[in-house]
Amino acid sequence: MTAKASPTIHVEIRVFDRHGDGLHTYRKGFTATVMPVIITIGNHKGGVGKTTTTVNLSDALGREGHNVLVIDADPQGNSTSILLPDIELRERFSLVKALAAPIREGRMTSMACQTANSRVDVIPVRPGKVACFSG
């Protein structure tokens, strides 16, 4: 995903003065750093709609103008299969490679692949190849 400039947020504050001067409106424009929102979709039970929710929510958010990064950690890899039909990309980029890289070299976003929706990227998983690490 490409980084874009922080948006300018315009705020309007209306204050009613307790001393009888009436309603005052203050307007201020400032540049804000927008923090990412992390949404986790998980459940131990199968067949409850985790993949369906992930794929549809990510596409809907992308269509609304939000940049979305889907990290597929499901061993079945169905989200990857839907969002990234190119099998070659699934072989070259993966969550396992991102997690197995040395700490200073590992960058999750370097494993992200663009999907059909230009605002949605996915870090793919190869089915059956989810890494387990113990610490």
N, C-alpha and C positions, 0 to 999 in steps of 0.2 A: 504494500500500500504506500502511496506517496503521501508525505506529510503536507498538510496545507496550513496556511496562515491562520492564526487564532482569530476568531470572529470578533467584531466589535459589537458589544452588547449595549443597547440603549435602555436605560432604566428611567422610569417615571415614578416618582414618589409623591403621593398626595398626603399632606399633613393638615389636620384640622387643629388650629391654634386654640388652646384652652382659654386664652385671655381675650377672646372675642374678635381677633383680627380676621377671622374667616378661614377659608381653605387656601393653602399655598401649594403650588406644584413645583417640584424641582426636577429638572431633567439633566441627566449626566450620561455621556458616552464614554466607555472605557474598553480596553482590550482585555479579554479574559482568557485564561488558560482553561480549556475544557478537559476535565478529568474523564478517563474512559469509564464506561459502565461494564461490569462483568456480569454476565448472565450464565448461570450453570444450569444445565438441564440433565437431571440424573434420577435414576430410580433403580433399585435392585431387581425389580420384577420386569420381565420381558413383555413386550406387546402392549405397552402403555402409551406409546406415541412419542417416545424421546426423539427418534430420528425425524419423524414427521414434523414435530414442533420445531426442532433445530433448523431444518431445511426451510420451512415456510417462514419462520420468524426472521431468519437471517436475510432471506430474499425480500421480505416486506420492509425490514429496516433499511436495507440497501436501496430499495425503490423510494423510500422516504428521504434519501440523501445522507444516511449515516454510513460511515465506513465500518465494516463488520469483518472480524476475523473469527472463523470457526476453527476450533481445535478439536479434531476428531480423535478421541481416545478410546472409542469402542472397538474391541477386537474384531467385530464383524465388519467394520468399516463401511457401513451402508451410507452414512452421510457423505463420505468421500466418494463413493460410487455414484451418488446422485449429483453432487456438486462438481465433481472433477472426473468426467468420463474418460479422459486421456490416461490410459494405463501407464504409458511411459513416464509421465510426470509423477505418478504415484510411486514409481520405482526410484526416481531420482531424488525426490523431496519427501521427507517423512518426519513424523513426530519422533520416531525412534532415533533417527540421526540427530535431530535437534537436542534430544535429551542425553544422548551418548557423547556429544561433543564436549571437549574440555570446557570448564566454566568460563574462562576468558574468551574462548572462541565461539561458544554456542550462542546463537541468536535465533530465537524462535521465528522472528519475521523473515529470516533468510530462507526458511523452509516453506513460506506461504506461497500458494499458487492462486492466480486469479481465476475466478469462475466465470460463467456466462454473464453474471451480473457484475459490472465493472467495479462496484463498491463492496463486493463480497469476496474475501479471500479465504482459503481453507489451508490448514496444515494437515496434509493427508496422513492416513495410517494405512499400512499394508495389512489386509485382513490376516489375522492370526499372528501379527508381528508387533504386539504392544510390549514394550520393555517393562520389566519389573526391577526396581532398584531397592536395595536395602541400605540402611544408613547406620 
